[in-house]
C-alpha cells in the first residue's frame, strides 16, 4: 500500500487498485498485438505504402503505452472537481507515439546492427519519462522527486527498452513465419513498457513529507478518476477492431489480388502449356513432314536414278558414278575402268512385230542378262530406248574390258523365247577405256557412243574400241551436216545421167539419174560422200524429192531429142517410202511436171523391202497401179531376194555389177546370171545389168539373153547438156563411145 498525504484537511492517497493495473496491462497487450499485426503485414506491401503502415503501427503501439500510463494515473484519488489540461494531455500522447514510432522503425529495419538500437532506446526511455511527467502535470498533481531516483529510473528504462528492442528485432527476423510470434511480440513489449512505467510511479513510495505537497484545489472530496479506465478501454477496443477490420479487408484484398494474380498466372501457365502443346504438336507435325519429305526425296532419288522399265540404273546415275570415278582418279591415281555402250541391232523391227508390251519384256530380259554378267563393282545402265551401258571395273587388267564386251555379245546373241517363238538379236558395242585424259562424264559417254556408232555402221554384232580419229571423224561429220543443210538451202546439187543401152543395137533405152554435189570448195562430189550422211540426218527426204522433181522436169527435153520412148530410172530411199505422204507427193509431182507414169522407173533395194514389209507391199501396189515400173536394184547381193520377188510387184531385176566383173573368171557367176535370166523370163520380168565395162562382158551378157545394160563401156554419168549430145547418136556401140572422164 502506498502512503497517504494530507493537505489542508484533504487526503491524497495512492493505493493499489487491481482492476486498474489489470486494465492497463490488457489495453497495452491488445494495442501491441494490433501493432504487431501491422508489422507482419509490412512484408506484403510495396515500398510506397510501407512507410504509412509503419506510422500506423507506431501510433497504435504508442497509444498502448499511453493507455497504461492513464491506468496508473487512475491509482490516485483526486478531488472530484479536479480538471485535466487537455493540451498537455494531447502533448503527452504525441510524445509517447513519437517515441514508439522511432523504436518501431528501428526494430523493423533491414540489416539492423545492435549499436543502431542504442539511440532509439535512449529516445524511447526519454519519451516515457517525459510523457509521464506531462500526465501528472495535466492532472494537477504535484510532488517533489528525488534526482537520484529519477536518474536511476531513466537508466534502467534505457536498459529495458534496449533489451526489449533487441529481443523483438530478433524475433521479427527469425520467427516471422510462425504464428506464435504474434503473441510473443506484444507480451515482450508490454512487459518492458509496463515495468518502466511502474518504476516511475514507485517514486511516490519515497515521497517527501506531506507539507511539501500542494493541491491546487481545496475543500474538495477526494475520489479516484472513474472515467479514465473506461475511456481508455473503449478507445483500445475501437483501435483493435479497426485494426483487425482493416487488416481483414487488407488480407482479403491481398488474397483477392493474389487470387487474381494466381488465376492470371494459372491462365498464363495454361496458355504457355497450350502453346507448348501446340508447339509440340507442330514440331511433331513438322518432324513427320520432314520424315515424309525425306521418304519422298528417297523415292524421287530412286526414281531419278533408276529406269522404270528394266529396273536398272539410268543415265543420271551413270553420270554421277562417272563423275565420282573421275574425281577419285585425280585424287588417288590411275585405275583401269571402261565404259561399254551397247545398242541392240534391229530392235525397232522386233518391237514393231511383237508390240510394245513384248518389247518392254524383251528389254527386261536384256537387263537380266546384263545383271548376270555384272559383278559388285560393275554398273549396268539403261541409257534409253534400246541402248544400254556397262561401267566395268577392270582392276589392273586393261584387256578384261574387251573380254567382257565379247561376253556381252555372246549372251545377247542367245535366242529370246517369247510365246513359244525364238527371237534372235545382236548388239553393237562401243568400248571406251577411261584414262586420266577424261575430266567429265559427258566426254566418256560421247566417246563410247562414237565407238558404238562405228560398230553399227560396220554392220553391227561387233565391238569397236574408241580411237581418237573417231572424234575427228565426228567433228568432220558435224561440219558435213552443216554443209549438207546449206547445200539443200542453196541448191548446190546437180543431176548427171548415165544411159541405159540396148546392147543389141547400141541404142539408148533410157537413163538413170544420179545426183552430184557441186561443193563450192571441194568441187564436184559423188553420192558416196554424202548420201549416207543424208540418210542418217533425214535430209535424204528433201534431196530425194528434189531429184524426183528435177529429173521429171528434164525428161521432157530428153524425150524431144530422142526418136524412141525413153525410160527414166530413179533411186528411192527407204525413208522416202516410209513417209506417210510419199504416194501423194509422187502423184502430185507427176501431174505438175507432166511426166508419163509408164516412162518412170523407181529403183528400190532389198533392205527397203525387209525394213517394213507390211507397209511396203500395199504402197508398191499403189505405185505400180499408176503405171510406174518397179526395179529391184543390186539383185543377188541379199540373202532373201528370191522370197521377196513373189511378194512384191517387181518389173525389172537389176543384176549387181559384182556378178558382171567376175563373169570372166568364174563360171559360177555366169550360171547365176543365166539362172536369173531364166527365172525373170518365167515370171515375166525384164533384166538389166550394171557395171559393163568391157566388150567381152557385153558379148557374154548378150549371149545369156540380157539386152539392157549400163556401164563405162557405153558411157559414164554425164551432165544434162552432154546427155543431149548422146541422144543425137543413133547408137552407142563401143567404137562410137565418147570417152568422158569419170566423175
Buried (B, 14 or more C-beta within 10 A) or exposed (E): EBEEBEBEEBEBBBEEBEEBBEBBBBBBBBBBBBBBBBBBBBEBBEEEEBEEBBBBBBBBBBBBBBBBBBBBBBBBBBBEEBEBBEEBBEBBBBBBBBBBBBBBBBBBBEEBEEEBBBEBBBBBBBBBBBBBBBBBBBBBBEBEBEEEBBEEBBEBBBBBBBBBBBBBBEBBEEBEEEEEBBEBBBEBBBBBBBEBBEBBBEBBEEBEEBEEBEBEEEEEEBEBBEEBBEEBBEBBEEBBEEBBEBBEEBBEEBEEEEEEEEEEEEEEEEEEEEEEEEEEEEEEEEEEEEEEEEEEEEEEEEEEBBBEBBEBBBBEBBBBBBBEBBEEBEEEEEEBBBBBBBBBBBBBEBBBEBEEEBBBBBBBBBBEBBEEBBEEEBBBBBBEEBBBBBBBBBEEEEEBBBEBBEEBBEBBEEEBEBEEEEBEBBBBBBBBBBEEEBEEBEBBBBBBBBBBBBBBEEEBBBBBBBEEEBBEBBEEBEEBBEBBEEBBEEEBBBBBBBBBBBBEEBBBBBBBBBBBBEBEEEEEBBBEEBBEBBBEBEBBBBBBBBBBBBBBBBBEEBBEBBEEEBBBBBBBBBBBBBBEEBBEBBBEBBEEBEBBBEBBBBBBBBEBBBBBEEEBBEBBEBBBEEEBBBBBBBBBEBEEBEEBBEEBEBBBBBBBBBBBBEBEEEEEBBEBBBEBBEBBEEEEBBBBBBBBBBEEBBEBBBEBEBBBBBBBBBBBBBBBEBBBEBBEBEBBBEEEBEEBEEE
